[in-house]
Amino acid sequence: KLTIYHVAVIYLHYLETELSLSALVVDGGIRYRGLTQDVQILPVDYEIEYICRGNRVIVGPKVRKCLPNGTWTDIAQHSRCLLLCPRVWTSLENGRVTVKPPGPPVEGTVLHYSCHAGFILEGRNISHCTKLGKWDAPKPTCLCEYLCQCLYIGALFPMSGGWPGGQACMPSAQMALDLVNNRSDILPDYELELIHYDSMCDPGEATKLLYDLLYTEPIKIVLMPGCSGVSTLVAEAARMWNLIVLSYGSSSPALSNRQRFPTFFRTHPSATLHNPTRVQLFQKWKWTRIATIQQTTEVFTSTLDDLEQRTKEAGIEISVRQSFLTDPAVAVKNLKRQDARIIVGLFYETEARKVFCEVFKEKLYGKKYVWFLIGWYADNWFKIKDPAINCTVENMTEAVEGHVTTEIVMLNPETVRGVSNMTSQEFIAALMSRLGGMNPEETGGFQEAPLAYDAVWALALALNKTVAPLKAKGRRLEDFNYNNHDITSEIYRALNTSSFEGVSGQVVFDAQGSRMAMTLIEQLQGAGPPADRTVVIEEYRFLSQKLFAAVSVFAGLGILLGIVCLTFNIYNGNVRYIQNSQPYLNNMTAVGCMMALAAVFPLGIDGHHVHRSQFPVVCQFRLWLLGLGFSLAYGSMFTKIWWVHTLFTKKEEKKEKKKQHLEPWKLYATVGVLLAIDFLSLMIWQIVDPLHITVEKFTKEAPKEDLDVLIQPLLEHCNSEKMNTWLGVVYGYKGLLLLLGIFLAYETKSVSTEKINDHRAVGMAIYNVAVLCLITAPVTMILSSQQDASFAFASLAIVFSAYITLVVLFVPKVSVVLGRKVQTVLLSGHSEDRFVHQQQRRGEIQAAGEREQGTAKDHPGGEDTRYFTLNRHTHIY
């Protein structure tokens, strides 16, 4: 609390600093938090907040706090409201901006400009923010050093539809464009720019978008479609405009027809590339009869025609060939009816979910069936929610189990740097960064993204290769128009001879313009591909929650009983019977029992309830609650029995002297000593060798349903480096106290005294507590690896000890006190009769007293006997 002098000093300082604080804020104000502005003196720790008006921001401390010395925090730092300069100046296309000092652009901020390689800065390279909120120089620009010309690429990325590959392929292509434009050795006089639309993987929508691309400025030098259906439409029309078409996601075998598509190239191989692999697998596993089901589109029809021809040459029969347009239900039922076992399925991802929902319904899956599917679906395509089907994720997962996929190797497995100076692993990391928080398993086209990336590089390298031949002919790339066949021929020739190392592997085109690549074979087994060794799954063992709940209920009831006993003892503290039982020691016993019972809760908390990082805190609670609770409860009882033994079991000549003096402070000091010993020992333990979590490993267990998985059971323990040493010290000390308590209780069982009138009940409680503790301690150490049994023994020992102690100590007191109160009520009902009887017997009592006084002179202790007799006649309560 502050004295009047301190308040006066603070007030003077406040008056002195208030003007300076107000001067610090220009074009702003002060917000008083919680008080009105007409308050004369602000309290210590009170905070004020500066606010600015209009387009201004605070520079300096925004909040200040009143200090005990009458000043404000950060008083040496000025707070000002300054105008913001336009933030547009803080970014520069094709360049970089350095802001000094970092922070919002206000008065005093300086911007330094520089351009990327291949660009030159036009304008000042430095700009200052003035106090008027304006920059002192126009914003500069970065111009191409050689007057760069833009070459435009018209792209169609399917962001939705049957194959939403544009979700990952478009960021991948844009990333490649950014790298190409920053390279000074590739198209140094040009800059590639992407103009793209969403084709939705729909040829009808693509027709409209193709018209917009062709008849809208600027002229596009190359077209980049995605889906096979869209690529078929674009590639067939492109030759009429002398346009090269480079696809990143088309697998239709029909696109390999050079007469029909003379200017078409693709970094995605033809779907027929997988058919030789499929036939070899059929032969390896000695299958001579297969079935097929396809979606009715050109890409799958032509692929299946090629497969049928190859299987016929290999002596393999296609016994069933089913197709569907949108609903595969009838086709799947026909497969089931025809007893198809080995099935090749060709359809887009959205239709694949429909097919396997019907497969689940018809039970066309399991060990008797093998499905061959396309490998370019998303990794978890069967787990994606689809309103078009009525099967759960569990149903779909069960139906697709064991299916085989064949797909080209779309990501280079080797760690080599290709033409873009990036490894495949670095490419995936950069793409993930561009996708932000999108899940790659649910992002369409994530597998094909390397193909889109390499497609842009193939185009850039081909255009770069045409610069010199065109220059020799007096032509340039920017001279391209839809009627110029010569430039198209040079680009075609350059692409046809392309060969470079990309992130998807070696990029080479065959005579039909298709990519040549290797085939990858995968099979879905369980939650992922088969492991090359036994998978060990760690599984923590936790305490039975039913056991924990049951014991917790008993512990909670025990705490409630302790509160009742404590309240009773305090409320009746003026009753002589309670006073003669040393009530303060009984209060300590009740509090100690409640603390011990409270230790049951952290004793049952494990990794099921808290995180592993918080487990050491739970260990500390266990140790301290149980240790201090034992010291209070047992220590107070031990103190009583100790002093009874000390005072009433000595030699006869010392007994009278000892009997007359039992000072309460000695009892409390004894409990304090026991409590201090425990407190110091626990404190030293925690400082020298603190508790931490350790994990016990058990023998691995093999589940019956899966032979490739082993379960590693684990159990968490509270432990320290020298746990056995500390437990030995604590158990040894507590054990000696327990044994000594039993001995003292036995020695004083025949002693009778009014100064500690409940020592026999204390002795009985000590017997029970000691026996339970001496049995439970070694048993819990033996059963430490069995969490349920160990907890049951320890917690029930605590609960029973606390219950027995509270019942033995307090129930007799409750009975006596309540009984006397009932007697008092009965006697008060006859108060008038009692008054008359007392008047009649007063003379008799006085006469009896005189006779007993005469007797006291002849007999030792007679005076005490007289007092007792009088008291017996007159004392009621």
Salt bridges, closest charged atoms under 4 A:
GLU16 OE1 - HIS13 ND1 3.92
ASP27 OD2 - ARG56 NH2 3.06
GLU47 OE1 - ARG33 NH1 2.80
GLU49 OE1 - ARG31 NH1 3.46
GLU49 OE1 - ARG33 NH2 3.30
ASP136 OD2 - ARG124 NH2 3.78
ASP136 OD2 - HIS128 ND1 3.11
ASP178 OD2 - ARG434 NH2 2.61
ASP185 OD1 - ARG183 NE 2.86
ASP212 OD2 - LYS208 NZ 3.67
GLU236 OE2 - ARG260 NE 3.38
GLU298 OE2 - ARG260 NH1 3.12
ASP305 OD1 - ARG321 NH2 2.93
ASP306 OD2 - ARG310 NE 2.86
GLU308 OE1 - ARG321 NH1 2.52
ASP339 OD1 - ARG341 NE 3.15
GLU349 OE2 - ARG353 NH1 3.22
GLU358 OE2 - LYS361 NZ 3.66
ASP386 OD2 - ARG353 NE 3.07
GLU407 OE1 - HIS274 NE2 3.52
GLU426 OE1 - ARG417 NH1 2.71
GLU478 OE2 - ARG476 NH1 3.15
ASP479 OD1 - ARG476 NH2 3.82
ASP486 OD2 - ARG475 NH2 3.78
GLU490 OE2 - LYS473 NZ 2.85
GLU490 OE2 - ARG493 NH1 3.05
ASP532 OD1 - ARG533 NE 3.16
ASP606 OD1 - HIS609 ND1 3.39
GLU652 OE1 - LYS655 NZ 3.55
ASP678 OD2 - LYS734 NZ 2.23
GLU696 OE1 - HIS717 NE2 2.65
GLU701 OE2 - ARG541 NH2 3.30
GLU716 OE2 - ARG612 NE 3.55
GLU721 OE2 - HIS692 NE2 3.97
ASP758 OD2 - LYS640 NZ 2.95
ASP758 OD2 - LYS813 NZ 2.84
GLU844 OE1 - ARG841 NH1 2.96
